[in-house]
Each structure stands twice: as structure tokens, then as C-alpha cells.
Amino acid sequence: MILDRVSQLFERYGVIVAFVGLLVWNGVFAENADVFRSPENLRNILNQNAATGIVAIGMTLVIVGGGIDLAVGSVMALAAAIGLLASNAFLGFSESYVESGTLSAGAAEWLAVGIGFAAGIGTGLAAGALNGVLVTVGRLPAFIATLGGLVGYRSISLALAEAGEIRATKTAVLTEIGRGGLPVVPGSLLASGNPLIFSWSIITFLVLAVVGQIVLSRTRYGRHLVAVGGNPTAARYSAIAVDWVRFVSYVLIGLCAALAGLLQMARMSSVSTSQLGSQMELDAIAAVVIGGTAMSGGRGRVWGTVLGVLILGIINNMLIVSQVSTYWQGALKGAIIVVAVLIQRGRKT
């Protein structure tokens, strides 16, 4: 009885224990504890992993529904590339209006960025919808459908830039979006004298995490998603539109991938079509399984995924601070995924 109780507590709160343990070890006992616990370093961990977190929130919904999406990194690159190309095209089109005084240069740049973001988001929604149609209407296994997307969407983005980089014509507004933000505590300053701010990427990640958790645990769609992932046959007999529920989850992850790609594009004021979003599917899936979402579907929590993202970020930070080669990070993430799935399987036996 005691062992069963401990097992249940570990299943529910194990990710919290791991997160707190990593914080305590790195912030108190590690050799570079003073560096780790500095506000700037903690903010950087959040900032560097915000895009992963945004994608992982969408991945949580897909996996809870019994699916998977391997195309998220390629969708990021494609959405960012189309968004930046649309923005640059509008800036070129608006030059005559700026010269005539009909439109100010600042207004033209803001409007161009808005059009670019709209185009990128539309691209992500369309890519997610196509994946959803292939899975629900085409009856393709999610692994195969999204594996095709991983290759296909990346190929399109490479063709748009001839496998190179797309640079922004003007960068002032993109820099404001990519590197600006809101102060964590008004008046708070870093050791360098700069204000301590949460970037728009971090804010987007946190807002989507709250919305995602509410959707999954407090709405009819969330309950249907859990039912579909747990037992699609029983869900269908319960009059749940199984295909529609799964289709919507792929549209939502397409939206998340597009947002992550556009925010990364704004941060760099450019798009590397070969590198942006590379291996994002691995990072997102690792965060989801660390957070306690079952790979078999039917069980998951967005708050656990958020902690999973932070745990991966802290581990990466540990390796960097300890001057361990970054080449080992992929091996570590792969091992984490395997161990997490083995633990999940062990809980069922």
C-alpha cells in the first residue's frame, strides 16, 4: 500500500521533484552556482527555450489525442521564411507611398511586419491542417504523414531561399519584437545596469501555457481530446467527433510552430532555412514526455510540459557552464526520451 502510494505521488509530482532538485543543485551546490542563479542567466534560460516551449504546448495536445507531429521544425522554417518574404515584399511595394508622404516610414514597417506575421501564421495553420487531413481523412499513420511534412516543408523553405538565408530589409520593428519585452519587476536592473525584462517570446510562451492548460483540463474539447487519445473506439461510440478532434489538434500545433518560427525570425531579423527549427521535434517531444504526458495518448498536462521544457533548459545550461561539448546534448535528450517512455510503460505493468 505504501509503495503504491509513493508510486502514485511520483507519477503525479515526479517532474516537480526533478525540477526543484535541479534548481537546488545548480543554484546551491554546483561549482558555478553563483553564475547559474543570477537573474540574467535564469532569464536567458527562459528566453532560449521559449520557442521550444511554444511548440511543446502544441505537441502536448497532439500526443494527448493519440498522435504525433514530426514536422514542427520544418513548419517553423517555412512559416518564418514566407512571413519574412511577405514583409520584405510589402516594404518594397510601399516605398512609393512613403516617398509621396501618404504613409510614414515607421507605419509602413509596422504594417509590413503585421502582414508578414499574418502570412506566417496562415502558413502554419495550412501546414497543420494538411497534416490533420492526411491523418484523419487519408488514414495515414501520424508518424508517416508528419515525416513527409518534415521533409516536404523543409524542402519548400530551402527552395524559397535557394538553401540560404533570408534577411529583413528593415530591422527596427523586428528587433523590438524579437528582443524587446516587459520588465519583470518595474525598476529592476541587472548587474550590467540594463533592465531585467521578459521578452515577447517568454510572454507568449507563458500565456500559451496558461491557455493550453485551461483548454486541456477545463473545456469540452480538452475532455474529448483525452477521450480520443485514451480509447478512440469508445470515444466514437460516445458520439465524439474523433476525426475533428484530432484534426483541430494538428491545426493548433501548426499555429504554435508558426508563432515560434516567427518569433525566432524577429529575434535574428533573418531566417536560416536550413537551421531554423532543426531538431525542434526532438526537443518538443522530450519536454512532453518528461512532463508526464503518455506517448500512447489519453493522459497529459501542459504545466508538466512547461516544467519539462525548463528541465531541458537547465540541463543544457549545466552542460554549457561546465564546458561540456554541445554535441552531447542530442545524446542526452535521446536518452531522456527513452527513459521517460520506459518509466511510463513500467507504470502500466
Kinemage of the C-alpha trace (Angstrom):
@kinemage 1
@onewidth
@group {chain A} dominant
@subgroup {mainchain}
@vectorlist {calphas} color= white
{ca met a 1} P 0.000 0.000 0.000
{ca ile a 2} L 2.772 2.430 0.934
{ca leu a 3} L 4.738 1.587 -2.211
{ca asp a 4} L 1.649 2.087 -4.359
{ca arg a 5} L 1.026 5.454 -2.721
{ca val a 6} L 4.637 6.526 -3.278
{ca ser a 7} L 4.410 5.369 -6.894
{ca gln a 8} L 1.261 7.443 -7.445
{ca leu a 9} L 2.841 10.520 -5.890
{ca phe a 10} L 5.952 10.090 -8.029
{ca glu a 11} L 3.826 9.696 -11.157
{ca arg a 12} L 1.954 12.919 -10.448
{ca tyr a 13} L 4.665 15.087 -8.913
{ca gly a 14} L 7.924 13.489 -10.067
{ca val a 15} L 8.544 16.220 -12.637
{ca ile a 16} L 8.231 18.847 -9.881
{ca val a 17} L 10.717 16.970 -7.704
{ca ala a 18} L 13.162 16.743 -10.629
{ca phe a 19} L 12.759 20.450 -11.426
{ca val a 20} L 13.255 21.583 -7.827
{ca gly a 21} L 16.182 19.196 -7.409
{ca leu a 22} L 17.938 20.614 -10.462
{ca leu a 23} L 17.329 24.178 -9.266
{ca val a 24} L 18.726 23.440 -5.803
{ca trp a 25} L 21.752 21.552 -7.105
{ca asn a 26} L 22.700 24.167 -9.695
{ca gly a 27} L 21.835 27.160 -7.532
{ca val a 28} L 23.443 25.998 -4.277
{ca phe a 29} L 25.864 23.092 -4.628
{ca ala a 30} L 27.258 23.297 -8.158
{ca glu a 31} L 30.698 24.812 -8.769
{ca asn a 32} L 29.217 27.721 -10.757
{ca ala a 33} L 26.138 28.195 -8.570
{ca asp a 34} L 26.546 31.979 -8.414
{ca val a 35} L 26.520 32.179 -12.222
{ca phe a 36} L 23.513 29.882 -12.539
{ca arg a 37} L 21.290 31.709 -10.058
{ca ser a 38} L 21.980 35.160 -11.447
{ca pro a 39} L 18.763 36.795 -12.731
{ca glu a 40} L 20.307 37.297 -16.171
{ca asn a 41} L 21.174 33.595 -16.530
{ca leu a 42} L 17.726 32.447 -15.363
{ca arg a 43} L 16.100 34.885 -17.786
{ca asn a 44} L 18.353 33.606 -20.570
{ca ile a 45} L 17.315 30.003 -19.887
{ca leu a 46} L 13.683 31.033 -20.314
{ca asn a 47} L 14.424 33.107 -23.406
{ca gln a 48} L 16.493 30.430 -25.129
{ca asn a 49} L 13.822 27.781 -24.582
{ca ala a 50} L 10.672 29.843 -25.174
{ca ala a 51} L 10.330 28.697 -28.795
{ca thr a 52} L 10.700 25.075 -27.720
{ca gly a 53} L 8.054 25.657 -25.062
{ca ile a 54} L 5.590 27.169 -27.536
{ca val a 55} L 5.949 24.170 -29.853
{ca ala a 56} L 5.852 21.699 -26.942
{ca ile a 57} L 2.476 23.064 -25.806
{ca gly a 58} L 1.017 22.196 -29.208
{ca met a 59} L 2.817 18.837 -29.169
{ca thr a 60} L 1.204 18.056 -25.812
{ca leu a 61} L -2.270 18.433 -27.326
{ca val a 62} L -1.385 16.246 -30.318
{ca ile a 63} L 0.161 13.472 -28.212
{ca val a 64} L -2.682 13.508 -25.667
{ca gly a 65} L -5.000 12.924 -28.655
{ca gly a 66} L -3.022 9.847 -29.675
{ca gly a 67} L -0.947 11.441 -32.458
{ca ile a 68} L 2.496 12.860 -33.033
{ca asp a 69} L 3.948 15.611 -35.257
{ca leu a 70} L 7.474 15.339 -36.623
{ca ala a 71} L 7.058 18.297 -38.994
{ca val a 72} L 7.091 21.125 -36.432
{ca gly a 73} L 10.665 22.251 -37.085
{ca ser a 74} L 10.094 22.388 -40.831
{ca val a 75} L 6.817 24.282 -40.340
{ca met a 76} L 8.726 26.809 -38.219
{ca ala a 77} L 11.210 27.400 -41.035
{ca leu a 78} L 8.550 27.596 -43.753
{ca ala a 79} L 6.282 29.959 -41.799
{ca ala a 80} L 9.194 32.255 -40.902
{ca ala a 81} L 10.510 32.255 -44.483
{ca ile a 82} L 7.138 33.094 -46.036
{ca gly a 83} L 6.465 35.676 -43.333
{ca leu a 84} L 9.761 37.474 -43.917
{ca leu a 85} L 9.415 37.335 -47.697
{ca ala a 86} L 5.901 38.814 -47.443
{ca ser a 87} L 7.171 41.555 -45.129
{ca asn a 88} L 10.055 42.452 -47.447
{ca ala a 89} L 7.744 42.435 -50.473
{ca phe a 90} L 5.319 44.861 -48.830
{ca leu a 91} L 8.152 47.193 -47.839
{ca gly a 92} L 9.271 47.305 -51.448
{ca phe a 93} L 5.705 47.913 -52.615
{ca ser a 94} L 5.157 50.709 -50.074
{ca glu a 95} L 8.267 52.727 -50.959
{ca ser a 96} L 6.385 54.968 -53.395
{ca tyr a 97} L 3.730 55.716 -50.757
{ca val a 98} L 6.431 56.607 -48.218
{ca glu a 99} L 8.173 58.913 -50.714
{ca ser a 100} L 4.870 60.677 -51.503
{ca gly a 101} L 4.117 61.177 -47.809
{ca thr a 102} L 0.959 59.057 -47.948
{ca leu a 103} L 2.485 56.601 -45.483
{ca ser a 104} L 5.198 57.233 -42.895
{ca ala a 105} L 8.277 55.006 -42.886
{ca gly a 106} L 7.519 53.758 -39.351
{ca ala a 107} L 3.912 52.940 -40.173
{ca ala a 108} L 4.985 51.127 -43.354
{ca glu a 109} L 7.436 48.977 -41.398
{ca trp a 110} L 4.887 48.078 -38.719
{ca leu a 111} L 2.309 47.246 -41.373
{ca ala a 112} L 4.844 45.123 -43.265
{ca val a 113} L 5.701 43.150 -40.129
{ca gly a 114} L 1.991 42.661 -39.413
{ca ile a 115} L 1.426 41.345 -42.929
{ca gly a 116} L 4.447 39.078 -42.577
{ca phe a 117} L 3.236 37.645 -39.282
{ca ala a 118} L -0.241 37.098 -40.757
{ca ala a 119} L 1.267 35.269 -43.739
{ca gly a 120} L 3.459 33.137 -41.473
{ca ile a 121} L 0.600 32.223 -39.162
{ca gly a 122} L -1.571 31.378 -42.164
{ca thr a 123} L 1.206 29.122 -43.437
{ca gly a 124} L 1.427 27.313 -40.098
{ca leu a 125} L -2.329 26.824 -39.944
{ca ala a 126} L -2.388 25.491 -43.516
{ca ala a 127} L 0.503 23.102 -42.869
{ca gly a 128} L -1.125 21.831 -39.689
{ca ala a 129} L -4.463 21.438 -41.480
{ca leu a 130} L -2.797 19.429 -44.267
{ca asn a 131} L -1.169 17.124 -41.721
{ca gly a 132} L -4.532 16.749 -39.986
{ca val a 133} L -6.296 15.869 -43.245
{ca leu a 134} L -3.665 13.255 -44.109
{ca val a 135} L -4.109 11.656 -40.684
{ca thr a 136} L -7.906 11.849 -40.347
{ca val a 137} L -9.165 11.671 -43.932
{ca gly a 138} L -6.237 9.946 -45.617
{ca arg a 139} L -5.933 7.496 -42.700
{ca leu a 140} L -2.166 7.691 -42.810
{ca pro a 141} L -0.299 6.878 -39.593
{ca ala a 142} L 0.617 10.185 -37.924
{ca phe a 143} L 4.292 9.218 -37.968
{ca ile a 144} L 4.292 8.773 -41.768
{ca ala a 145} L 2.136 11.823 -42.550
{ca thr a 146} L 4.230 14.204 -40.482
{ca leu a 147} L 7.511 12.589 -41.568
{ca gly a 148} L 6.505 13.585 -45.092
{ca gly a 149} L 5.848 17.088 -43.788
{ca leu a 150} L 9.240 17.197 -42.097
{ca val a 151} L 10.939 16.600 -45.454
{ca gly a 152} L 8.469 18.463 -47.672
{ca tyr a 153} L 8.054 21.705 -45.724
{ca arg a 154} L 11.804 21.998 -45.178
{ca ser a 155} L 12.384 21.445 -48.895
{ca ile a 156} L 9.972 24.263 -49.798
{ca ser a 157} L 11.641 26.671 -47.382
{ca leu a 158} L 15.074 25.765 -48.794
{ca ala a 159} L 13.815 26.343 -52.348
{ca leu a 160} L 12.441 29.774 -51.412
{ca ala a 161} L 15.894 30.923 -50.313
{ca glu a 162} L 17.987 28.624 -52.540
{ca ala a 163} L 19.147 26.872 -49.356
{ca gly a 164} L 20.457 30.142 -47.988
{ca glu a 165} L 19.371 32.858 -45.613
{ca ile a 166} L 16.592 35.417 -45.953
{ca arg a 167} L 17.389 38.786 -44.365
{ca ala a 168} L 14.977 41.513 -43.344
{ca thr a 169} L 15.030 44.684 -45.463
{ca lys a 170} L 14.477 46.769 -42.326
{ca thr a 171} L 15.069 45.533 -38.802
{ca ala a 172} L 13.892 48.177 -36.294
{ca val a 173} L 10.421 46.736 -35.683
{ca leu a 174} L 11.598 43.117 -35.810
{ca thr a 175} L 14.296 43.911 -33.258
{ca glu a 176} L 11.678 45.454 -30.979
{ca ile a 177} L 9.536 42.304 -31.235
{ca gly a 178} L 12.416 39.831 -31.032
{ca arg a 179} L 14.456 41.468 -28.272
{ca gly a 180} L 12.026 43.823 -26.546
{ca gly a 181} L 9.586 42.898 -23.824
{ca leu a 182} L 8.182 43.880 -20.468
{ca pro a 183} L 10.060 44.421 -17.184
{ca val a 184} L 9.759 41.542 -14.733
{ca val a 185} L 9.697 43.979 -11.836
{ca pro a 186} L 9.456 47.674 -12.762
{ca gly a 187} L 12.756 49.356 -11.932
{ca ser a 188} L 14.681 46.087 -11.540
{ca leu a 189} L 18.177 46.187 -13.037
{ca leu a 190} L 20.800 43.603 -13.924
{ca ala a 191} L 24.406 43.870 -12.825
{ca ser a 192} L 25.153 45.465 -16.208
{ca gly a 193} L 22.645 48.235 -15.464
{ca asn a 194} L 20.172 47.046 -18.101
{ca pro a 195} L 16.554 46.419 -17.057
{ca leu a 196} L 15.503 42.837 -16.360
{ca ile a 197} L 12.813 42.132 -18.934
{ca phe a 198} L 10.827 39.170 -20.139
{ca ser a 199} L 10.999 39.081 -23.936
{ca trp a 200} L 7.841 38.781 -26.015
{ca ser a 201} L 8.843 35.181 -26.715
{ca ile a 202} L 8.801 34.360 -22.991
{ca ile a 203} L 5.497 36.178 -22.506
{ca thr a 204} L 3.961 34.321 -25.462
{ca phe a 205} L 5.187 31.004 -24.038
{ca leu a 206} L 3.725 31.675 -20.594
{ca val a 207} L 0.395 32.940 -21.939
{ca leu a 208} L 0.028 29.932 -24.254
{ca ala a 209} L 0.888 27.608 -21.361
{ca val a 210} L -1.980 29.012 -19.278
{ca val a 211} L -4.382 28.879 -22.232
{ca gly a 212} L -3.272 25.354 -23.147
{ca gln a 213} L -3.749 24.048 -19.608
{ca ile a 214} L -7.227 25.596 -19.441
{ca val a 215} L -8.165 24.109 -22.817
{ca leu a 216} L -6.933 20.653 -21.843
{ca ser a 217} L -8.413 20.485 -18.344
{ca arg a 218} L -11.389 22.860 -18.334
{ca thr a 219} L -13.057 22.679 -21.754
{ca arg a 220} L -15.208 20.202 -23.632
{ca tyr a 221} L -12.623 19.989 -26.399
{ca gly a 222} L -9.921 19.063 -23.866
{ca arg a 223} L -12.067 16.297 -22.373
{ca his a 224} L -12.828 14.982 -25.858
{ca leu a 225} L -9.124 15.052 -26.737
{ca val a 226} L -8.272 12.960 -23.679
{ca ala a 227} L -11.067 10.518 -24.508
{ca val a 228} L -9.931 10.182 -28.135
{ca gly a 229} L -6.338 9.541 -27.092
{ca gly a 230} L -7.321 7.047 -24.416
{ca asn a 231} L -9.762 4.953 -26.469
{ca pro a 232} L -10.851 6.269 -29.884
{ca thr a 233} L -13.378 3.472 -30.385
{ca ala a 234} L -15.139 4.201 -27.101
{ca ala a 235} L -14.994 7.921 -27.883
{ca arg a 236} L -16.665 7.333 -31.247
{ca tyr a 237} L -19.441 5.307 -29.597
{ca ser a 238} L -19.875 8.213 -27.168
{ca ala a 239} L -20.750 10.478 -30.120
{ca ile a 240} L -17.411 12.318 -30.059
{ca ala a 241} L -16.225 13.532 -33.485
{ca val a 242} L -12.896 11.712 -33.266
{ca asp a 243} L -11.520 12.883 -36.615
{ca trp a 244} L -12.461 16.509 -35.981
{ca val a 245} L -10.864 16.491 -32.526
{ca arg a 246} L -7.612 15.132 -33.954
{ca phe a 247} L -7.720 17.498 -36.935
{ca val a 248} L -8.022 20.531 -34.638
{ca ser a 249} L -5.014 19.373 -32.590
{ca tyr a 250} L -2.850 19.382 -35.747
{ca val a 251} L -4.098 22.842 -36.705
{ca leu a 252} L -3.214 24.096 -33.226
{ca ile a 253} L 0.303 22.684 -33.337
{ca gly a 254} L 0.737 24.284 -36.772
{ca leu a 255} L -0.200 27.607 -35.170
{ca cys a 256} L 2.268 27.059 -32.317
{ca ala a 257} L 5.085 26.142 -34.715
{ca ala a 258} L 4.407 29.236 -36.837
{ca leu a 259} L 4.454 31.527 -33.796
{ca ala a 260} L 7.714 30.001 -32.595
{ca gly a 261} L 9.297 30.386 -36.033
{ca leu a 262} L 8.159 33.991 -36.448
{ca leu a 263} L 9.441 34.985 -33.005
{ca gln a 264} L 12.796 33.376 -33.753
{ca met a 265} L 12.863 35.212 -37.090
{ca ala a 266} L 12.152 38.502 -35.321
{ca arg a 267} L 14.904 37.840 -32.804
{ca met a 268} L 17.515 37.349 -35.555
{ca ser a 269} L 15.929 39.614 -38.222
{ca ser a 270} L 16.636 36.781 -40.645
{ca val a 271} L 15.732 33.183 -41.455
{ca ser a 272} L 18.262 30.417 -41.966
{ca thr a 273} L 16.134 27.960 -43.929
{ca ser a 274} L 18.466 25.056 -43.181
{ca gln a 275} L 18.895 25.699 -39.440
{ca leu a 276} L 15.733 27.317 -38.075
{ca gly a 277} L 13.688 24.704 -36.228
{ca ser a 278} L 16.264 21.967 -36.779
{ca gln a 279} L 15.583 19.052 -34.378
{ca met a 280} L 12.739 21.007 -32.762
{ca glu a 281} L 10.568 17.882 -32.877
{ca leu a 282} L 13.103 16.082 -30.664
{ca asp a 283} L 13.193 18.911 -28.122
{ca ala a 284} L 9.399 19.234 -28.033
{ca ile a 285} L 8.755 15.500 -27.653
{ca ala a 286} L 11.415 15.257 -24.940
{ca ala a 287} L 9.776 18.098 -22.977
{ca val a 288} L 6.342 16.487 -23.330
{ca val a 289} L 7.375 13.040 -22.093
{ca ile a 290} L 9.450 14.498 -19.240
{ca gly a 291} L 6.336 16.421 -18.203
{ca gly a 292} L 4.359 13.200 -17.774
{ca thr a 293} L 2.278 13.054 -20.954
{ca ala a 294} L 1.784 9.448 -22.078
{ca met a 295} L 3.135 8.735 -25.563
{ca ser a 296} L 0.236 6.331 -26.041
{ca gly a 297} L -2.228 9.217 -25.586
{ca gly a 298} L -5.110 9.831 -23.216
{ca arg a 299} L -3.117 11.439 -20.401
{ca gly a 300} L -1.143 14.646 -20.143
{ca arg a 301} L -0.788 18.093 -18.630
{ca val a 302} L 0.524 21.314 -20.105
{ca trp a 303} L 2.041 22.504 -16.803
{ca gly a 304} L 4.130 19.326 -16.771
{ca thr a 305} L 5.346 20.117 -20.290
{ca val a 306} L 6.373 23.613 -19.138
{ca leu a 307} L 8.481 22.065 -16.381
{ca gly a 308} L 9.864 19.590 -18.921
{ca val a 309} L 10.997 22.486 -21.116
{ca leu a 310} L 12.653 24.181 -18.136
{ca ile a 311} L 14.342 20.938 -17.054
{ca leu a 312} L 15.844 20.521 -20.528
{ca gly a 313} L 16.906 24.171 -20.489
{ca ile a 314} L 18.603 23.784 -17.112
{ca ile a 315} L 20.393 20.622 -18.235
{ca asn a 316} L 21.636 22.365 -21.381
{ca asn a 317} L 22.757 25.294 -19.248
{ca met a 318} L 24.605 22.892 -16.940
{ca leu a 319} L 26.481 21.417 -19.895
{ca ile a 320} L 27.404 24.850 -21.251
{ca val a 321} L 28.517 26.260 -17.891
{ca ser a 322} L 30.515 23.085 -17.237
{ca gln a 323} L 32.090 23.447 -20.698
{ca val a 324} L 30.801 20.061 -21.843
{ca ser a 325} L 30.672 19.727 -25.625
{ca thr a 326} L 27.296 20.687 -27.087
{ca tyr a 327} L 27.493 17.579 -29.260
{ca trp a 328} L 26.470 15.545 -26.204
{ca gln a 329} L 23.181 17.407 -25.813
{ca gly a 330} L 21.405 15.384 -28.518
{ca ala a 331} L 22.531 12.108 -26.953
{ca leu a 332} L 21.266 13.264 -23.565
{ca lys a 333} L 17.863 14.282 -24.957
{ca gly a 334} L 17.518 10.957 -26.768
{ca ala a 335} L 18.332 9.079 -23.570
{ca ile a 336} L 15.801 11.173 -21.619
{ca ile a 337} L 13.038 10.307 -24.101
{ca val a 338} L 13.812 6.578 -23.914
{ca val a 339} L 13.974 6.549 -20.105
{ca ala a 340} L 10.766 8.585 -19.752
{ca val a 341} L 8.838 6.212 -22.047
{ca leu a 342} L 10.237 3.181 -20.202
{ca ile a 343} L 9.026 4.690 -16.911
{ca gln a 344} L 5.577 5.214 -18.433
{ca arg a 345} L 5.434 1.610 -19.586
{ca gly a 346} L 6.558 0.450 -16.161
{ca arg a 347} L 3.657 2.283 -14.508
{ca lys a 348} L 1.142 0.266 -16.559
{ca thr a 349} L 2.523 -3.116 -15.517
